[in-house]
Amino acid sequence: MKKKRIFTIGFAVVALLLVAMYLRMDSSTPPSQDPLATLTTANFVAFEGSFDKSIEGPRLVLLLSPT
C-alpha cells in the first residue's frame, strides 16, 4: 500500500513539473518567420495582407478554440 501511495505522489509531482515547464515555454518563432499574432477584428486586414503576400509554398491558418 505504501509503494502505491509513493508512486501516486511521485507521478503527480512529475506531471505538475511537466505542466509548469510547458507553460513557461516562450512562443518564439524562427528568425525568418513573422512573430505569432492573435487574430482580432482590428488586425484582420493586416493579417490578410501578410497572408496573401507570400506565394512560396503552402500556407496554413491554425484556429484554436478553448471550447
C-alpha positions, 0 to 999 in steps of 0.5 A: 500500500505504501509503494502505491501511495509513493508512486501516486505522489511521485507521478503527480509531482512529475506531471505538475513539473511537466505542466509548469515547464510547458507553460513557461515555454516562450512562443518564439518563432524562427528568425525568418518567420513573422512573430505569432499574432492573435487574430482580432477584428482590428488586425484582420486586414493586416493579417490578410495582407501578410497572408496573401503576400507570400506565394512560396509554398503552402500556407496554413491558418491554425484556429484554436478554440478553448471550447 
